[in-house]
Each structure stands twice: as C-alpha cells, then as structure tokens.
Amino acid sequence: MSTDLKPLPKAKRKRLLEHEQKASTRDEKVKDVKAEVTSLREPKNEFADAPPIEASRLQKHDTGASSLNPSNMRSAFHREKFEMKKRKLVQRSEKTARAEILNKEEEGFIEGDDGEPTYAIRQTEIADAVDIANASKYFELHLENFGPYRVSYTDNGRHLLLGGKRGHVASLDWQTKNLHCETNVMETVRDVRWMHTENIYAVAQKHYTYVYDNQGTELHCIKQMHEIHRLEFLPRHFLLVGSSGTGWLHWLDVSIGKMVTSFPCRMGSLDVMCQNPGNAIIHTGHDNGERINLFK
C-alpha cells in the first residue's frame, strides 16, 4: 500500500508562507514593544559621568522621597507604580541640587558689625557702599509738611505713588524724575495704591475711597468702601481690597465696578493689612496683637 504524501497545492503553500511571515513579523514587534517598555521602567542615571553631589545638598531639596518604601504596597502593580514615582522624585531633587551649583547669583543683603542693628544704617551709607550702577538709583525726597507718607510702587518698580496724611498725593517716574501729577485732596489720606497700570490709582481718604488717573483727575468715588485704612490690589484678579476702621474687609472688582464681597471681622479696627503675591491671600493684623488672620 503506497503512503506517499501528495504535494500541497501552490496556492495553499503560498498562504502558509504568508501566514508564517506575518507571525514572525508580529513576534518581532511584540519583542520590540516589550524591550521598549522594559527600558522605560528601568531607572536611568542621567548623571552617570557627572561628579557626585554632597549629601547635605541632596538632603536640602529632599521632600521625603528617599524615605518612601514601595514594598509596603499591597499589589505588584502598585509597588511598580510607586517605585517609578519615587524614582522621579529622587531625580527631581538631584536635578535641583545640581542646578543650584550652577546658580552663582546671591541676593543682596545688609550685614552690620557685631552688635550693630541694621535699622541704624542710613540710606546714604548704603549708597556709598554699593556699586555705581545701584548707587545711581538712589534719590531723596524732602517732604516735610504733609507727612507721614504712604508709598506704592508699580509691579515693574518704575512708578512711585505718594500719599501724605494731610492730603498731599503725587505720582512720578522715579527713574526719569518726571512728575505725572501732584494734588492736595484737602482731607486725610490714609493709604494709596497703584492698580493694574501706572495710569490709575486708588486713594483711601477720610470718608470714602477714590480712584484717580495719572493726571490727578477723579474717576470714581467708591462709597461702599468707607473709612478705609489700608488698600491692596490683586493684579491677577483685578480686585481692590480695603480694610476699614470699623473692622470690615471689602473686595471690589475693578473690571466691572461691583463689590464682590464685604464682611465684618469683628476684631476692631483693621490698621494692618498686606497680601501674599504668590497666592493673593490677604493677611490682617489686629489691635490685640495676638494673631494674624488670613483671608482669601
């Protein structure tokens, strides 16, 4: 009995070859993807050839990532994910420490002699000690009749606004010494504040808060903000904040001219107020001197 196998038809052989080629191509792609995923998961040392960093510098920028323990995770998936997160945090602290080495800039400061308080150092002494470029920025204003004064600078530090308690208000470009305007409002001025540009500013006067342009022309009288003692302007929110002698805080939206909110703090006169430029949170001090309140 003959057991010879018949050869496969040509079309069938062609289909089998194509199938084998596709299978091999698919296997190669799977291997490439696995290799790529593995390379992404493996930690990479970007500073292999760089000199080592002092442990004190790394500790300075370490936010607690080095103490994280991925083995406490319950599943393998979460352990692997936590390890990647920890690796990124450690690399971030190392990059920050290395960047700090390259940063040679140092902020200026005043250092007195042994036992000498810095508030005893006069402005003329500072001007004599600094370099010529910074010494050229020194200027002096003799304002003896309408003080004490409240001052406000624009965000770029170019324009200066002055407000004397006896009603004197003036604005100028202190670099060129050009006077924008000067007027006397003929009543008590408690605070002054530039708004979003150097073309408009607010003045907290005896009864109400007024808004003027850089020519001294009155634009608005804000009667809702009465007996204001301190002003702050939030440039990223277009909000004018005022604290009053009756213990109220006011937020005015200057873009639409409407009061956003007003509420009493019930802690007496609010004579101390400032803002955190980073988050626009208002800080207030009170007569009892026991605490500082934060408002947002």
Backbone as CSV, one residue per row, in Angstrom:
resi,resn,N_x,N_y,N_z,CA_x,CA_y,CA_z,C_x,C_y,C_z
1,MET,0.855,-1.187,0.000,0.000,0.000,0.000,0.893,1.240,0.000
2,SER,0.671,2.094,-0.900,1.516,3.291,-1.031,1.094,4.346,-0.010
3,THR,2.111,4.938,0.679,1.840,6.009,1.671,2.449,7.337,1.251
4,ASP,2.765,7.514,0.013,3.356,8.777,-0.449,2.364,9.923,-0.265
5,LEU,2.876,11.038,0.309,2.035,12.219,0.508,2.013,13.059,-0.754
6,LYS,0.856,13.549,-1.034,0.720,14.399,-2.205,1.215,15.804,-1.869
7,PRO,1.919,16.416,-2.768,2.385,17.790,-2.518,1.210,18.755,-2.390
8,LEU,1.383,19.789,-1.520,0.326,20.780,-1.340,0.171,21.628,-2.593
9,PRO,-1.015,22.051,-2.825,-1.220,22.946,-3.974,-0.404,24.228,-3.811
10,LYS,-0.087,24.810,-4.918,0.750,26.012,-4.922,0.101,27.166,-4.151
11,ALA,-1.196,27.367,-4.299,-1.891,28.466,-3.625,-1.881,28.278,-2.115
12,LYS,-2.042,27.002,-1.692,-2.059,26.737,-0.255,-0.686,26.955,0.354
13,ARG,0.378,26.516,-0.392,1.729,26.748,0.107,2.020,28.244,0.249
14,LYS,1.508,29.016,-0.687,1.719,30.463,-0.645,1.043,31.085,0.573
15,ARG,-0.171,30.602,0.887,-0.879,31.135,2.050,-0.160,30.778,3.346
16,LEU,0.380,29.549,3.413,1.111,29.151,4.615,2.371,29.993,4.816
17,LEU,3.074,30.267,3.727,4.271,31.100,3.828,3.937,32.522,4.299
18,GLU,2.851,33.070,3.736,2.443,34.413,4.149,2.057,34.445,5.625
19,HIS,1.375,33.376,6.066,0.975,33.310,7.468,2.194,33.241,8.386
20,GLU,3.200,32.439,7.980,4.410,32.331,8.792,5.166,33.658,8.839
21,GLN,5.210,34.371,7.708,5.891,35.659,7.675,5.188,36.683,8.580
22,LYS,3.848,36.679,8.523,3.102,37.600,9.379,3.313,37.273,10.853
23,ALA,3.335,35.976,11.170,3.538,35.573,12.566,4.916,35.989,13.065
24,SER,5.933,35.801,12.222,7.282,36.198,12.638,7.394,37.712,12.790
25,THR,6.742,38.451,11.874,6.749,39.915,11.987,6.053,40.372,13.259
26,ARG,4.924,39.725,13.583,4.203,40.075,14.802,5.029,39.783,16.050
27,ASP,5.730,38.662,16.033,6.574,38.317,17.183,7.701,39.327,17.371
28,GLU,8.275,39.786,16.245,9.340,40.783,16.345,8.815,42.104,16.917
29,LYS,7.609,42.497,16.501,7.027,43.733,17.021,6.746,43.618,18.515
30,VAL,6.242,42.459,18.926,5.971,42.249,20.349,7.259,42.336,21.154
31,LYS,8.341,41.740,20.631,9.626,41.807,21.322,10.131,43.242,21.432
32,ASP,9.952,44.014,20.327,10.396,45.414,20.360,9.618,46.219,21.399
33,VAL,8.297,45.990,21.451,7.469,46.714,22.420,7.865,46.345,23.842
34,LYS,8.087,45.043,24.089,8.499,44.609,25.426,9.842,45.217,25.819
35,ALA,10.760,45.259,24.853,12.067,45.845,25.148,11.946,47.336,25.456
36,GLU,11.064,48.026,24.720,10.878,49.458,24.956,10.253,49.713,26.321
37,VAL,9.243,48.907,26.678,8.609,49.060,27.991,9.607,48.783,29.102
38,THR,10.417,47.758,28.908,11.421,47.420,29.925,12.432,48.543,30.099
39,SER,12.835,49.144,28.973,13.800,50.248,29.059,13.208,51.464,29.752
40,LEU,11.887,51.673,29.564,11.247,52.796,30.237,11.135,52.561,31.737
41,ARG,10.912,51.314,32.109,10.751,51.011,33.528,12.075,50.977,34.269
42,GLU,13.130,50.668,33.562,14.427,50.587,34.220,14.918,51.991,34.572
43,PRO,15.450,52.183,35.744,15.953,53.508,36.126,17.149,53.921,35.279
44,LYS,17.117,55.183,34.856,18.206,55.726,34.051,18.965,56.756,34.871
45,ASN,20.233,56.632,34.894,21.086,57.583,35.599,21.598,58.615,34.599
46,GLU,20.956,59.789,34.619,21.335,60.836,33.671,22.670,61.472,34.031
47,PHE,23.120,61.266,35.259,24.349,61.905,35.710,25.412,60.853,36.012
48,ALA,25.508,59.851,35.141,26.471,58.770,35.390,27.902,59.289,35.357
49,ASP,28.191,60.215,34.439,29.549,60.746,34.307,29.764,62.031,35.099
50,ALA,28.710,62.526,35.751,28.833,63.783,36.491,29.436,63.528,37.869
51,PRO,30.087,64.539,38.432,30.651,64.376,39.788,29.540,64.201,40.812
52,PRO,29.813,63.526,41.896,28.776,63.290,42.911,28.381,64.580,43.626
53,ILE,27.150,64.562,44.145,26.622,65.704,44.881,26.747,65.437,46.377
54,GLU,27.052,66.479,47.114,27.148,66.332,48.563,25.801,65.915,49.146
55,ALA,25.867,65.074,50.157,24.631,64.580,50.785,23.829,65.714,51.415
56,SER,24.517,66.736,51.912,23.805,67.860,52.533,22.970,68.629,51.511
57,ARG,23.487,68.758,50.278,22.723,69.446,49.234,21.503,68.633,48.825
58,LEU,21.678,67.315,48.697,20.540,66.466,48.358,19.499,66.488,49.467
59,GLN,19.950,66.479,50.706,19.021,66.495,51.832,18.235,67.800,51.882
60,LYS,18.860,68.881,51.415,18.199,70.178,51.427,16.974,70.189,50.525
61,HIS,17.056,69.508,49.385,15.955,69.514,48.416,15.112,68.243,48.478
62,ASP,15.420,67.356,49.400,14.645,66.123,49.537,13.355,66.427,50.291
63,THR,12.223,66.161,49.653,10.919,66.414,50.267,10.345,65.183,50.947
64,GLY,11.177,64.190,51.211,10.719,62.965,51.852,10.660,61.779,50.926
65,ALA,11.112,61.942,49.671,11.029,60.850,48.698,11.957,59.698,49.066
66,SER,13.107,60.008,49.654,14.065,58.951,49.972,13.553,58.010,51.054
67,SER,12.618,58.460,51.867,12.092,57.614,52.944,10.876,56.798,52.522
68,LEU,10.418,56.954,51.296,9.270,56.175,50.821,9.667,54.718,50.631
69,ASN,8.763,53.807,50.957,9.033,52.369,50.872,7.983,51.713,49.986
70,PRO,8.303,51.457,48.708,7.312,50.844,47.808,6.910,49.433,48.216
71,SER,7.722,48.746,48.995,7.383,47.371,49.380,6.158,47.301,50.281
72,ASN,5.715,48.429,50.802,4.521,48.431,51.646,3.237,48.365,50.836
73,MET,3.346,48.529,49.519,2.162,48.448,48.679,1.643,47.005,48.621
74,ARG,0.342,46.840,48.454,-0.263,45.514,48.535,-0.062,44.688,47.274
75,SER,-0.157,45.327,46.116,-0.079,44.587,44.861,1.204,44.934,44.124
76,ALA,1.584,44.033,43.201,2.790,44.261,42.409,2.632,45.477,41.509
77,PHE,1.419,45.686,41.008,1.162,46.836,40.138,1.419,48.141,40.878
78,HIS,0.870,48.250,42.096,1.045,49.485,42.850,2.487,49.653,43.324
79,ARG,3.178,48.532,43.623,4.586,48.637,44.006,5.423,49.202,42.867
80,GLU,5.175,48.685,41.657,5.932,49.164,40.496,5.623,50.629,40.210
81,LYS,4.346,50.989,40.320,3.953,52.373,40.076,4.563,53.306,41.122
82,PHE,4.604,52.841,42.371,5.164,53.647,43.453,6.672,53.794,43.303
83,GLU,7.333,52.756,42.822,8.774,52.828,42.592,9.115,53.861,41.522
84,MET,8.316,53.884,40.442,8.537,54.879,39.392,8.333,56.290,39.934
85,LYS,7.302,56.467,40.777,7.044,57.781,41.360,8.193,58.212,42.262
86,LYS,8.683,57.283,43.079,9.795,57.597,43.972,11.038,57.959,43.176
87,ARG,11.282,57.214,42.066,12.452,57.470,41.243,12.394,58.882,40.652
88,LYS,11.220,59.299,40.217,11.074,60.634,39.645,11.323,61.711,40.699
89,LEU,10.828,61.494,41.911,11.022,62.483,42.968,12.490,62.602,43.363
90,VAL,13.175,61.467,43.428,14.599,61.493,43.770,15.398,62.195,42.675
91,GLN,15.061,61.909,41.402,15.751,62.569,40.296,15.492,64.070,40.305
92,ARG,14.284,64.458,40.673,13.969,65.883,40.723,14.823,66.601,41.762
93,SER,14.952,66.005,42.948,15.771,66.632,43.986,17.239,66.695,43.568
94,GLU,17.713,65.664,42.848,19.104,65.674,42.396,19.326,66.740,41.328
95,LYS,18.364,66.868,40.399,18.489,67.899,39.369,18.480,69.294,39.991
96,THR,17.615,69.491,40.984,17.560,70.793,41.647,18.867,71.108,42.353
97,ALA,19.452,70.098,43.000,20.722,70.309,43.700,21.843,70.641,42.723
98,ARG,21.857,69.966,41.553,22.895,70.261,40.562,22.695,71.636,39.941
99,ALA,21.440,72.022,39.723,21.182,73.348,39.160,21.579,74.444,40.139
100,GLU,21.451,74.163,41.423,21.823,75.154,42.426,23.322,75.424,42.419
101,ILE,24.102,74.410,42.062,25.555,74.603,41.997,25.916,75.609,40.909
102,LEU,25.186,75.550,39.786,25.476,76.447,38.669,24.963,77.855,38.905
103,ASN,24.027,78.006,39.836,23.461,79.320,40.108,24.366,80.065,41.081
104,LYS,25.119,80.996,40.567,26.073,81.737,41.387,25.499,83.054,41.899
105,GLU,24.239,83.344,41.538,23.659,84.602,41.975,23.354,84.558,43.475
106,GLU,23.533,85.673,44.114,23.267,85.780,45.543,22.532,87.083,45.795
107,GLU,21.394,86.992,46.462,20.607,88.181,46.725,21.356,89.113,47.665
108,GLY,21.125,90.407,47.432,21.778,91.381,48.279,21.179,91.427,49.676
109,PHE,21.974,91.768,50.621,21.509,91.889,51.996,22.437,92.845,52.730
110,ILE,21.987,93.284,53.884,22.754,94.206,54.714,23.250,93.450,55.934
111,GLU,24.521,93.539,56.165,25.129,92.881,57.320,25.895,93.921,58.124
112,GLY,25.446,94.152,59.343,26.092,95.136,60.193,27.270,94.556,60.953
113,ASP,27.949,95.421,61.658,29.044,94.965,62.516,28.491,94.191,63.707
114,ASP,29.379,93.631,64.480,28.958,92.857,65.647,28.172,93.739,66.614
115,GLY,26.930,93.316,66.858,26.092,94.062,67.791,25.427,95.282,67.204
116,GLU,25.644,95.570,65.922,25.046,96.757,65.296,23.735,96.376,64.624
117,PRO,22.617,96.973,65.011,21.338,96.673,64.346,21.304,97.276,62.948
118,THR,20.726,96.554,62.003,20.713,97.029,60.616,19.826,98.253,60.434
119,TYR,18.831,98.443,61.327,17.977,99.613,61.153,18.708,100.917,61.484
120,ALA,19.888,100.811,62.078,20.667,102.012,62.384,21.495,102.475,61.190
121,ILE,21.575,101.663,60.143,22.349,102.032,58.953,21.528,102.984,58.097
122,ARG,22.085,104.107,57.724,21.368,105.116,56.959,21.457,104.828,55.462
123,GLN,20.512,105.408,54.729,20.462,105.201,53.283,21.712,105.749,52.591
124,THR,22.237,106.847,53.066,23.445,107.413,52.460,24.631,106.461,52.604
125,GLU,24.705,105.754,53.721,25.781,104.785,53.917,25.644,103.614,52.952
126,ILE,24.401,103.195,52.697,24.179,102.112,51.732,24.587,102.559,50.336
127,ALA,24.213,103.788,49.957,24.553,104.299,48.626,26.062,104.403,48.432
128,ASP,26.784,104.723,49.477,28.242,104.818,49.370,28.903,103.446,49.276
129,ALA,28.224,102.403,49.774,28.836,101.078,49.832,28.571,100.234,48.593
130,VAL,27.494,100.521,47.842,27.149,99.684,46.694,27.906,100.150,45.456
131,ASP,27.742,99.387,44.354,28.427,99.738,43.114,27.792,100.968,42.475
132,ILE,28.426,101.458,41.409,27.987,102.710,40.785,26.603,102.568,40.166
133,ALA,26.326,101.407,39.543,25.031,101.216,38.884,23.886,101.298,39.884
134,ASN,24.037,100.660,41.032,22.985,100.716,42.045,22.982,102.045,42.785
135,ALA,24.137,102.653,42.921,24.184,103.951,43.596,23.463,105.024,42.787
136,SER,23.424,104.858,41.455,22.722,105.836,40.615,21.213,105.800,40.823
137,LYS,20.696,104.724,41.417,19.255,104.610,41.670,18.836,105.328,42.948
138,TYR,19.796,105.795,43.685,19.488,106.458,44.955,18.942,107.854,44.690
139,PHE,17.831,108.191,45.331,17.295,109.549,45.248,16.638,109.886,46.583
140,GLU,16.445,111.141,46.804,15.926,111.608,48.095,14.856,112.654,47.861
141,LEU,13.742,112.530,48.582,12.641,113.482,48.507,12.473,114.137,49.870
142,HIS,12.434,115.456,49.875,12.228,116.204,51.118,10.760,116.631,51.169
143,LEU,9.969,115.892,51.911,8.537,116.160,52.058,8.268,116.332,53.551
144,GLU,8.264,117.576,53.986,8.261,117.845,55.425,6.936,118.365,55.953
145,ASN,6.019,118.767,55.087,4.844,119.495,55.567,3.564,118.672,55.614
146,PHE,3.495,117.565,54.852,2.222,116.849,54.744,2.318,115.387,55.179
147,GLY,3.395,115.013,55.855,3.576,113.613,56.238,2.804,113.244,57.486
148,PRO,2.907,111.998,57.925,3.692,110.904,57.327,3.089,110.400,56.026
149,TYR,3.919,109.722,55.211,3.527,109.327,53.868,3.355,107.817,53.757
150,ARG,2.418,107.440,52.881,2.274,106.062,52.422,2.734,106.027,50.969
151,VAL,3.451,104.970,50.576,4.001,104.879,49.224,3.549,103.584,48.570
152,SER,3.560,103.593,47.240,3.216,102.400,46.461,4.003,102.443,45.161
153,TYR,4.589,101.302,44.798,5.309,101.153,43.534,4.498,100.266,42.595
154,THR,4.630,100.506,41.292,4.033,99.594,40.314,4.788,98.268,40.334
155,ASP,4.222,97.260,39.667,4.830,95.927,39.696,6.235,95.919,39.106
156,ASN,6.470,96.765,38.095,7.807,96.810,37.499,8.761,97.716,38.271
157,GLY,8.291,98.347,39.337,9.150,99.168,40.170,9.518,100.512,39.582
158,ARG,8.862,100.918,38.514,9.258,102.148,37.815,8.546,103.395,38.363
159,HIS,7.283,103.273,38.669,6.479,104.446,39.026,6.173,104.432,40.519
160,LEU,6.257,105.612,41.118,6.095,105.773,42.559,4.874,106.638,42.841
161,LEU,4.073,106.206,43.813,2.883,106.944,44.243,3.047,107.306,45.712
162,LEU,2.820,108.578,46.030,2.977,109.084,47.392,1.648,109.616,47.890
163,GLY,1.352,109.348,49.151,0.144,109.884,49.764,0.428,110.356,51.174
164,GLY,0.359,111.673,51.404,0.603,112.225,52.733,-0.667,112.259,53.561
165,LYS,-0.525,112.116,54.855,-1.697,112.065,55.730,-2.500,113.351,55.672
166,ARG,-1.859,114.465,55.356,-2.552,115.756,55.316,-3.087,116.101,53.933
167,GLY,-3.182,115.114,53.046,-3.883,115.339,51.785,-3.024,115.433,50.551
168,HIS,-1.703,115.416,50.688,-0.824,115.543,49.526,-0.720,114.207,48.800
169,VAL,-1.021,114.186,47.487,-0.935,112.984,46.652,-0.125,113.334,45.411
170,ALA,0.866,112.498,45.090,1.713,112.740,43.917,2.151,111.411,43.331
171,SER,2.319,111.396,42.009,2.838,110.213,41.314,3.938,110.662,40.373
172,LEU,4.972,109.827,40.235,6.108,110.198,39.403,6.828,108.960,38.904
173,ASP,7.585,109.163,37.825,8.521,108.165,37.327,9.854,108.451,38.005
174,TRP,10.217,107.616,38.976,11.373,107.953,39.803,12.692,107.812,39.048
175,GLN,12.719,107.043,37.941,13.969,106.899,37.197,14.284,108.159,36.395
176,THR,13.266,108.694,35.717,13.473,109.926,34.945,13.153,111.169,35.756
177,LYS,12.561,110.976,36.945,12.144,112.067,37.840,11.062,112.933,37.206
178,ASN,10.294,112.366,36.270,9.182,113.097,35.669,7.957,112.984,36.572
179,LEU,7.363,114.107,36.899,6.186,114.138,37.758,4.933,113.950,36.914
180,HIS,4.146,112.904,37.218,2.893,112.682,36.490,1.826,113.669,36.955
181,CYS,1.617,113.728,38.247,0.618,114.647,38.783,0.919,114.909,40.250
182,GLU,0.376,116.007,40.752,0.517,116.366,42.160,-0.696,117.183,42.553
183,THR,-1.339,116.786,43.642,-2.559,117.461,44.065,-2.704,117.345,45.571
184,ASN,-3.610,118.127,46.103,-3.967,118.036,47.516,-5.472,117.838,47.592
185,VAL,-5.890,116.734,48.165,-7.315,116.387,48.201,-8.036,117.088,49.341
186,MET,-7.315,117.851,50.166,-7.888,118.682,51.222,-8.604,117.881,52.304
187,GLU,-8.191,116.629,52.495,-8.685,115.832,53.617,-7.680,114.722,53.907
188,THR,-7.918,113.993,54.954,-6.974,112.974,55.397,-6.814,111.880,54.347
189,VAL,-5.577,111.483,54.096,-5.258,110.357,53.213,-4.620,109.269,54.071
190,ARG,-5.252,108.100,54.088,-4.759,107.001,54.927,-3.891,106.013,54.154
191,ASP,-4.148,105.840,52.856,-3.344,104.896,52.074,-3.530,105.189,50.596
192,VAL,-2.547,104.783,49.803,-2.601,104.914,48.343,-2.132,103.596,47.738
193,ARG,-2.634,103.309,46.535,-2.258,102.041,45.904,-2.414,102.150,44.394
194,TRP,-1.321,101.778,43.666,-1.437,101.643,42.219,-2.371,100.485,41.897
195,MET,-3.031,100.575,40.746,-3.883,99.472,40.304,-3.163,98.713,39.195
196,HIS,-3.857,98.237,38.162,-3.225,97.326,37.206,-2.209,98.016,36.304
197,THR,-2.279,99.320,36.129,-1.283,100.056,35.345,-0.893,101.310,36.113
198,GLU,0.095,102.032,35.563,0.512,103.283,36.183,-0.397,104.446,35.807
199,ASN,-1.489,104.165,35.083,-2.405,105.219,34.654,-3.584,105.406,35.601
200,ILE,-3.676,104.597,36.642,-4.835,104.661,37.526,-4.403,104.213,38.923
201,TYR,-4.905,104.912,39.927,-4.561,104.554,41.301,-5.740,104.866,42.223
202,ALA,-5.716,104.239,43.394,-6.777,104.402,44.390,-6.209,105.103,45.616
203,VAL,-7.050,105.939,46.225,-6.659,106.686,47.420,-7.729,106.483,48.485
204,ALA,-7.314,106.015,49.657,-8.226,105.867,50.794,-8.226,107.181,51.562
205,GLN,-9.308,107.949,51.399,-9.398,109.256,52.038,-10.240,109.178,53.310
206,LYS,-10.573,110.304,53.880,-11.173,110.345,55.215,-12.475,109.556,55.290
207,HIS,-13.357,109.753,54.317,-14.660,109.086,54.359,-14.758,107.954,53.337
208,TYR,-14.374,108.213,52.091,-14.572,107.235,51.023,-13.245,106.949,50.317
209,THR,-13.310,105.986,49.410,-12.156,105.629,48.578,-12.368,106.202,47.186
210,TYR,-11.352,106.857,46.648,-11.447,107.500,45.344,-10.446,106.866,44.383
211,VAL,-10.801,106.921,43.093,-9.932,106.428,42.027,-9.583,107.606,41.126
212,TYR,-8.285,107.784,40.843,-7.795,108.881,40.021,-6.980,108.323,38.862
213,ASP,-6.851,109.138,37.796,-5.929,108.785,36.719,-4.576,109.437,36.992
214,ASN,-3.622,109.210,36.084,-2.262,109.703,36.338,-2.124,111.210,36.129
215,GLN,-3.227,111.891,35.787,-3.223,113.347,35.709,-3.882,113.983,36.925
216,GLY,-4.310,113.138,37.867,-4.946,113.642,39.074,-6.429,113.884,38.943
217,THR,-7.034,113.421,37.850,-8.470,113.608,37.647,-9.244,112.519,38.373
218,GLU,-10.257,112.923,39.126,-11.074,111.949,39.851,-11.956,111.178,38.875
219,LEU,-11.867,109.852,38.927,-12.657,108.995,38.051,-13.860,108.391,38.761
220,HIS,-13.669,107.942,39.986,-14.749,107.271,40.713,-14.662,107.625,42.192
221,CYS,-15.816,107.600,42.828,-15.920,107.693,44.278,-16.629,106.430,44.754
222,ILE,-15.920,105.591,45.488,-16.457,104.295,45.917,-16.967,104.461,47.346
223,LYS,-18.262,104.718,47.476,-18.829,104.979,48.791,-19.023,103.704,49.604
224,GLN,-19.042,102.533,48.924,-19.155,101.282,49.689,-17.901,101.025,50.523
225,MET,-16.770,101.541,50.053,-15.515,101.378,50.793,-15.266,102.663,51.581
226,HIS,-15.858,102.744,52.772,-15.761,103.959,53.576,-14.862,103.719,54.785
227,GLU,-14.209,104.783,55.192,-13.268,104.757,56.321,-12.215,103.664,56.144
228,ILE,-11.673,103.568,54.940,-10.649,102.562,54.653,-9.305,103.024,55.220
229,HIS,-8.626,102.103,55.892,-7.308,102.403,56.459,-6.166,101.840,55.623
230,ARG,-6.381,100.682,54.979,-5.330,100.067,54.172,-5.929,99.535,52.871
231,LEU,-5.133,99.639,51.803,-5.544,99.170,50.479,-4.531,98.164,49.952
232,GLU,-5.028,97.189,49.209,-4.189,96.251,48.461,-4.870,95.986,47.124
233,PHE,-4.050,95.805,46.078,-4.599,95.479,44.756,-4.048,94.137,44.313
234,LEU,-4.956,93.245,43.892,-4.577,91.919,43.408,-4.563,91.963,41.886
235,PRO,-3.394,92.101,41.255,-3.339,92.343,39.803,-3.839,91.179,38.966
236,ARG,-3.688,89.949,39.436,-4.132,88.794,38.649,-5.628,88.544,38.776
237,HIS,-6.267,89.204,39.722,-7.701,89.030,39.919,-8.478,90.321,39.661
238,PHE,-7.765,91.433,39.457,-8.389,92.747,39.264,-9.303,93.085,40.446
239,LEU,-8.808,92.826,41.642,-9.576,93.083,42.854,-8.853,94.126,43.700
240,LEU,-9.617,95.118,44.136,-9.119,96.113,45.076,-9.644,95.743,46.457
241,VAL,-8.737,95.517,47.389,-9.102,95.078,48.739,-8.876,96.231,49.698
242,GLY,-9.862,96.455,50.570,-9.747,97.515,51.557,-10.121,97.031,52.939
243,SER,-9.371,97.469,53.945,-9.697,97.170,55.343,-10.062,98.481,56.027
244,SER,-11.159,98.476,56.757,-11.705,99.709,57.299,-11.460,99.822,58.796
245,GLY,-11.656,101.027,59.304,-11.527,101.253,60.733,-12.661,100.662,61.531
246,THR,-13.750,100.293,60.862,-14.881,99.655,61.541,-14.770,98.135,61.559
247,GLY,-13.643,97.596,61.048,-13.433,96.153,61.101,-13.972,95.385,59.917
248,TRP,-14.281,96.064,58.816,-14.813,95.388,57.625,-13.708,95.196,56.593
249,LEU,-13.839,94.112,55.819,-12.989,93.847,54.661,-13.850,93.905,53.409
250,HIS,-13.338,94.580,52.373,-14.081,94.743,51.121,-13.226,94.255,49.954
251,TRP,-13.871,93.553,49.010,-13.239,93.143,47.755,-14.042,93.767,46.615
252,LEU,-13.406,94.659,45.840,-14.064,95.338,44.723,-13.454,94.870,43.414
253,ASP,-14.293,94.400,42.496,-13.843,94.007,41.160,-13.779,95.262,40.302
254,VAL,-12.571,95.717,39.991,-12.416,96.973,39.256,-12.719,96.811,37.774
255,SER,-12.782,95.567,37.272,-13.076,95.373,35.850,-14.544,95.643,35.537
256,ILE,-15.434,95.393,36.503,-16.869,95.630,36.285,-17.420,96.657,37.265
257,GLY,-16.613,97.088,38.222,-17.040,98.115,39.158,-18.052,97.657,40.182
258,LYS,-18.034,96.385,40.541,-19.002,95.857,41.511,-18.278,95.265,42.712
259,MET,-18.943,95.374,43.862,-18.396,94.811,45.084,-18.580,93.298,45.075
260,VAL,-17.479,92.562,45.208,-17.546,91.100,45.218,-18.074,90.609,46.551
261,THR,-17.492,91.089,47.626,-17.949,90.686,48.958,-17.466,91.695,49.981
262,SER,-18.209,91.762,51.080,-17.841,92.577,52.238,-18.318,91.848,53.485
263,PHE,-17.478,91.789,54.486,-17.906,91.128,55.722,-17.114,91.691,56.897
264,PRO,-17.696,91.658,58.091,-17.009,92.180,59.281,-16.103,91.131,59.906
265,CYS,-14.925,91.564,60.318,-14.010,90.656,61.025,-14.297,90.604,62.523
266,ARG,-14.995,91.640,63.037,-15.364,91.707,64.456,-14.135,91.645,65.372
267,MET,-13.083,92.322,64.946,-11.866,92.357,65.752,-11.313,93.770,65.867
268,GLY,-12.196,94.739,65.742,-11.755,96.112,65.875,-11.213,96.679,64.578
269,SER,-10.547,97.800,64.692,-10.018,98.497,63.528,-8.932,97.677,62.834
270,LEU,-8.999,97.636,61.500,-8.019,96.900,60.694,-7.000,97.899,60.149
271,ASP,-5.954,98.126,60.914,-4.934,99.094,60.526,-3.727,98.454,59.863
272,VAL,-3.658,97.127,59.855,-2.518,96.414,59.274,-3.056,95.385,58.295
273,MET,-2.622,95.475,57.037,-3.066,94.527,56.016,-2.020,94.462,54.916
274,CYS,-1.760,93.259,54.430,-0.867,93.073,53.290,-1.283,91.800,52.571
275,GLN,-0.743,91.601,51.378,-1.090,90.431,50.583,0.140,89.579,50.327
276,ASN,-0.112,88.294,50.099,0.928,87.383,49.631,0.861,87.379,48.109
277,PRO,1.849,87.923,47.406,1.762,87.999,45.939,1.684,86.643,45.262
278,GLY,2.145,85.586,45.936,2.139,84.270,45.311,0.777,83.638,45.216
279,ASN,-0.101,83.895,46.188,-1.421,83.257,46.182,-2.561,84.224,46.444
280,ALA,-2.275,85.523,46.536,-3.291,86.568,46.706,-4.074,86.427,48.005
281,ILE,-3.490,85.806,49.015,-4.138,85.700,50.321,-3.862,86.978,51.114
282,ILE,-4.915,87.520,51.726,-4.818,88.749,52.495,-4.497,88.415,53.948
283,HIS,-3.483,89.104,54.497,-3.101,88.934,55.898,-3.469,90.212,56.647
284,THR,-4.120,90.073,57.789,-4.531,91.225,58.581,-4.005,91.096,60.007
285,GLY,-3.632,92.234,60.577,-3.239,92.304,61.979,-4.261,93.109,62.754
286,HIS,-4.338,92.869,64.062,-5.397,93.466,64.869,-4.825,94.127,66.116
287,ASP,-5.688,94.919,66.769,-5.236,95.723,67.900,-4.762,94.876,69.068
288,ASN,-5.359,93.692,69.246,-4.962,92.885,70.404,-3.563,92.296,70.245
289,GLY,-3.043,92.243,69.012,-1.691,91.763,68.782,-1.478,90.296,69.047
290,GLU,-2.555,89.523,69.125,-2.425,88.117,69.487,-2.284,87.204,68.282
291,ARG,-2.805,87.604,67.126,-2.781,86.696,65.987,-2.863,87.473,64.684
292,ILE,-2.592,86.739,63.591,-2.725,87.256,62.230,-3.752,86.398,61.513
293,ASN,-4.722,87.040,60.893,-5.763,86.313,60.170,-5.477,86.334,58.677
294,LEU,-5.833,85.241,58.003,-5.630,85.096,56.567,-6.982,84.965,55.896
295,PHE,-7.169,85.717,54.813,-8.430,85.711,54.077,-8.139,85.510,52.602
296,LYS,-9.034,84.753,51.953,-8.891,84.505,50.518,-10.242,84.630,49.838
